């Protein structure tokens, strides 16, 4: 039986993350049972963190904040 289509399909994005940070996250996500970081672990982590980040923003700020301002806040 085929897998049903997702209501909210994923979209691939390429990002660059400092190697030292990747190493720390790899250590946290590593599965002894699989002997590696499980498939999709980074996607699930980033999805969870982005949802938390967006839910913590005031509603008006989500609508009104220009992308440049948001990116500059992330660089602080």
Order of alpha helices (4+ residues) and beta strands (2+ residues): alpha-beta-beta-alpha-alpha-alpha
